[in-house]
Amino acid sequence: MERAFISLLDNDVFEVLESYSPREVKRLLLRAMANAALRKQQNFSVDFAVTIGAEDLLLPETTANAPMGFIW
């Protein structure tokens, strides 16, 4: 993983992630890594470094009135 991805994130990614909890940031970054790797596979180029951009983040929809707990 360290060799595949560029270790620094862009500022626009940080700006998007700053309002989320650490648990959500981890989940969002794992999905973004998968999206960036898929994009890289589809658009193969000679450079091997994969960058994560804001377009790779799949942000959760806001569910302000969503109930918590079990679904009956």
N, CA and C atoms as an extended XYZ file, in Angstrom:
216
Properties=species:S:1:pos:R:3:atomname:S:1:resname:S:1:resid:I:1 pbc="F F F"
N         0.809       -1.187        0.000 N   MET     1
C         0.000        0.000        0.000 CA  MET     1
C         0.857        1.257        0.000 C   MET     1
N         1.944        1.242        0.754 N   GLU     2
C         2.784        2.436        0.838 CA  GLU     2
C         3.404        2.779       -0.505 C   GLU     2
N         3.723        1.776       -1.289 N   ARG     3
C         4.342        2.032       -2.590 CA  ARG     3
C         3.316        2.417       -3.635 C   ARG     3
N         2.061        2.030       -3.459 N   ALA     4
C         1.043        2.287       -4.467 CA  ALA     4
C         0.463        3.692       -4.382 C   ALA     4
N         0.292        4.206       -3.169 N   PHE     5
C        -0.375        5.492       -2.983 CA  PHE     5
C         0.624        6.567       -2.581 C   PHE     5
N         0.346        7.775       -3.035 N   ILE     6
C         1.126        8.930       -2.598 CA  ILE     6
C         0.761        9.205       -1.148 C   ILE     6
N         1.754        9.425       -0.309 N   SER     7
C         1.515        9.487        1.133 CA  SER     7
C         0.845       10.777        1.597 C   SER     7
N         0.856       11.826        0.808 N   LEU     8
C         0.242       13.096        1.205 CA  LEU     8
C        -1.084       13.300        0.484 C   LEU     8
N        -2.070       13.755        1.233 N   LEU     9
C        -3.369       14.060        0.647 CA  LEU     9
C        -3.431       15.534        0.277 C   LEU     9
N        -4.244       15.835       -0.725 N   ASP    10
C        -4.441       17.220       -1.128 CA  ASP    10
C        -5.242       17.965       -0.068 C   ASP    10
N        -5.106       19.275       -0.057 N   ASN    11
C        -5.847       20.104        0.894 CA  ASN    11
C        -7.348       20.009        0.696 C   ASN    11
N        -7.807       19.820       -0.549 N   ASP    12
C        -9.245       19.719       -0.789 CA  ASP    12
C        -9.828       18.469       -0.144 C   ASP    12
N        -9.050       17.395       -0.053 N   VAL    13
C        -9.510       16.181        0.632 CA  VAL    13
C        -9.632       16.459        2.123 C   VAL    13
N        -8.657       17.151        2.702 N   PHE    14
C        -8.720       17.500        4.120 CA  PHE    14
C        -9.911       18.393        4.425 C   PHE    14
N       -10.204       19.330        3.546 N   GLU    15
C       -11.332       20.232        3.763 CA  GLU    15
C       -12.648       19.468        3.783 C   GLU    15
N       -12.771       18.466        2.934 N   VAL    16
C       -13.994       17.667        2.903 CA  VAL    16
C       -14.109       16.818        4.164 C   VAL    16
N       -12.995       16.254        4.623 N   LEU    17
C       -13.014       15.308        5.732 CA  LEU    17
C       -13.056       15.947        7.122 C   LEU    17
N       -12.796       17.247        7.229 N   GLU    18
C       -12.652       17.861        8.546 CA  GLU    18
C       -13.927       17.853        9.380 C   GLU    18
N       -15.071       17.715        8.769 N   SER    19
C       -16.314       17.741        9.537 CA  SER    19
C       -16.776       16.351        9.983 C   SER    19
N       -16.015       15.315        9.673 N   TYR    20
C       -16.402       13.944       10.016 CA  TYR    20
C       -15.615       13.435       11.215 C   TYR    20
N       -16.171       12.438       11.883 N   SER    21
C       -15.506       11.824       13.029 CA  SER    21
C       -14.344       10.956       12.543 C   SER    21
N       -13.403       10.632       13.418 N   PRO    22
C       -12.277        9.786       13.004 CA  PRO    22
C       -12.718        8.438       12.419 C   PRO    22
N       -13.746        7.843       12.985 N   ARG    23
C       -14.249        6.568       12.452 CA  ARG    23
C       -14.783        6.738       11.028 C   ARG    23
N       -15.526        7.821       10.791 N   GLU    24
C       -16.053        8.082        9.458 CA  GLU    24
C       -14.937        8.406        8.476 C   GLU    24
N       -13.918        9.142        8.935 N   VAL    25
C       -12.785        9.481        8.069 CA  VAL    25
C       -12.074        8.208        7.626 C   VAL    25
N       -11.875        7.289        8.541 N   LYS    26
C       -11.231        6.022        8.179 CA  LYS    26
C       -12.042        5.287        7.123 C   LYS    26
N       -13.338        5.193        7.332 N   ARG    27
C       -14.209        4.502        6.376 CA  ARG    27
C       -14.200        5.199        5.016 C   ARG    27
N       -14.283        6.517        5.027 N   LEU    28
C       -14.284        7.277        3.778 CA  LEU    28
C       -12.960        7.127        3.030 C   LEU    28
N       -11.840        7.147        3.768 N   LEU    29
C       -10.536        7.011        3.115 CA  LEU    29
C       -10.316        5.608        2.555 C   LEU    29
N       -10.807        4.591        3.251 N   LEU    30
C       -10.683        3.229        2.711 CA  LEU    30
C       -11.453        3.084        1.404 C   LEU    30
N       -12.645        3.650        1.365 N   ARG    31
C       -13.422        3.615        0.120 CA  ARG    31
C       -12.772        4.464       -0.964 C   ARG    31
N       -12.214        5.589       -0.579 N   ALA    32
C       -11.543        6.457       -1.550 CA  ALA    32
C       -10.319        5.765       -2.137 C   ALA    32
N        -9.602        5.001       -1.310 N   MET    33
C        -8.457        4.248       -1.820 CA  MET    33
C        -8.905        3.233       -2.866 C   MET    33
N       -10.005        2.559       -2.602 N   ALA    34
C       -10.529        1.591       -3.567 CA  ALA    34
C       -10.959        2.287       -4.851 C   ALA    34
N       -11.623        3.431       -4.739 N   ASN    35
C       -12.044        4.177       -5.929 CA  ASN    35
C       -10.851        4.681       -6.733 C   ASN    35
N        -9.830        5.164       -6.045 N   ALA    36
C        -8.640        5.669       -6.734 CA  ALA    36
C        -7.901        4.533       -7.430 C   ALA    36
N        -7.820        3.373       -6.780 N   ALA    37
C        -7.153        2.221       -7.392 CA  ALA    37
C        -7.921        1.743       -8.621 C   ALA    37
N        -9.251        1.739       -8.549 N   LEU    38
C       -10.069        1.349       -9.700 CA  LEU    38
C        -9.888        2.334      -10.848 C   LEU    38
N        -9.887        3.628      -10.516 N   ARG    39
C        -9.685        4.650      -11.553 CA  ARG    39
C        -8.325        4.481      -12.215 C   ARG    39
N        -7.313        4.182      -11.404 N   LYS    40
C        -5.962        3.995      -11.928 CA  LYS    40
C        -5.902        2.765      -12.836 C   LYS    40
N        -6.607        1.711      -12.463 N   GLN    41
C        -6.627        0.495      -13.267 CA  GLN    41
C        -7.313        0.748      -14.603 C   GLN    41
N        -8.383        1.512      -14.593 N   GLN    42
C        -9.121        1.796      -15.822 CA  GLN    42
C        -8.366        2.752      -16.736 C   GLN    42
N        -7.600        3.674      -16.166 N   ASN    43
C        -6.841        4.659      -16.930 CA  ASN    43
C        -5.358        4.434      -16.687 C   ASN    43
N        -4.861        3.284      -17.083 N   PHE    44
C        -3.482        2.911      -16.782 CA  PHE    44
C        -2.516        3.881      -17.436 C   PHE    44
N        -1.539        4.304      -16.658 N   SER    45
C        -0.477        5.159      -17.178 CA  SER    45
C         0.854        4.642      -16.642 C   SER    45
N         1.940        5.203      -17.129 N   VAL    46
C         3.270        4.723      -16.786 CA  VAL    46
C         3.621        4.997      -15.331 C   VAL    46
N         3.230        6.149      -14.794 N   ASP    47
C         3.558        6.430      -13.399 CA  ASP    47
C         2.733        5.523      -12.488 C   ASP    47
N         3.369        5.012      -11.461 N   PHE    48
C         2.740        4.006      -10.627 CA  PHE    48
C         2.046        4.569       -9.399 C   PHE    48
N         2.271        5.812       -9.072 N   ALA    49
C         1.682        6.396       -7.870 CA  ALA    49
C         0.198        6.679       -8.082 C   ALA    49
N        -0.593        6.327       -7.092 N   VAL    50
C        -2.031        6.561       -7.117 CA  VAL    50
C        -2.330        7.694       -6.153 C   VAL    50
N        -3.073        8.667       -6.609 N   THR    51
C        -3.440        9.791       -5.748 CA  THR    51
C        -4.918        9.706       -5.400 C   THR    51
N        -5.245       10.109       -4.186 N   ILE    52
C        -6.631       10.165       -3.742 CA  ILE    52
C        -7.093       11.601       -3.859 C   ILE    52
N        -8.150       11.817       -4.608 N   GLY    53
C        -8.706       13.150       -4.781 CA  GLY    53
C       -10.072       13.254       -4.133 C   GLY    53
N       -10.583       14.448       -4.056 N   ALA    54
C       -11.898       14.670       -3.454 CA  ALA    54
C       -12.979       13.936       -4.232 C   ALA    54
N       -12.767       13.720       -5.522 N   GLU    55
C       -13.755       13.003       -6.335 CA  GLU    55
C       -13.834       11.522       -5.972 C   GLU    55
N       -12.835       11.006       -5.281 N   ASP    56
C       -12.837        9.603       -4.863 CA  ASP    56
C       -13.617        9.372       -3.570 C   ASP    56
N       -13.917       10.436       -2.844 N   LEU    57
C       -14.645       10.310       -1.586 CA  LEU    57
C       -16.127       10.126       -1.865 C   LEU    57
N       -16.699        9.048       -1.339 N   LEU    58
C       -18.135        8.826       -1.418 CA  LEU    58
C       -18.725        9.265       -0.093 C   LEU    58
N       -19.245       10.463       -0.071 N   LEU    59
C       -19.739       11.046        1.169 CA  LEU    59
C       -21.118       10.495        1.501 C   LEU    59
N       -21.363       10.218        2.782 N   PRO    60
C       -22.679        9.702        3.172 CA  PRO    60
C       -23.735       10.776        3.014 C   PRO    60
N       -24.932       10.311        2.700 N   GLU    61
C       -26.044       11.247        2.599 CA  GLU    61
C       -26.433       11.687        4.003 C   GLU    61
N       -26.879       12.909        4.100 N   THR    62
C       -27.282       13.398        5.417 CA  THR    62
C       -28.627       12.792        5.780 C   THR    62
N       -28.665       12.170        6.919 N   THR    63
C       -29.900       11.555        7.413 CA  THR    63
C       -30.188       12.130        8.792 C   THR    63
N       -30.612       13.372        8.805 N   ALA    64
C       -30.821       14.079       10.063 CA  ALA    64
C       -31.930       13.451       10.896 C   ALA    64
N       -32.971       12.961       10.263 N   ASN    65
C       -34.104       12.404       10.995 CA  ASN    65
C       -34.149       10.882       10.911 C   ASN    65
N       -33.053       10.259       10.603 N   ALA    66
C       -33.029        8.810       10.500 CA  ALA    66
C       -33.066        8.198       11.893 C   ALA    66
N       -33.921        7.201       12.076 N   PRO    67
C       -33.988        6.574       13.390 CA  PRO    67
C       -32.774        5.701       13.640 C   PRO    67
N       -32.407        5.617       14.907 N   MET    68
C       -31.289        4.763       15.292 CA  MET    68
C       -31.865        3.506       15.945 C   MET    68
N       -31.109        2.438       15.872 N   GLY    69
C       -31.523        1.219       16.533 CA  GLY    69
C       -31.939        0.153       15.550 C   GLY    69
N       -32.771       -0.732       16.025 N   PHE    70
C       -33.178       -1.874       15.212 CA  PHE    70
C       -34.306       -1.496       14.255 C   PHE    70
N       -34.308       -2.172       13.139 N   ILE    71
C       -35.390       -1.989       12.165 CA  ILE    71
C       -36.404       -3.103       12.405 C   ILE    71
N       -37.660       -2.754       12.610 N   TRP    72
C       -38.675       -3.764       12.913 CA  TRP    72
C       -39.404       -4.152       11.688 C   TRP    72
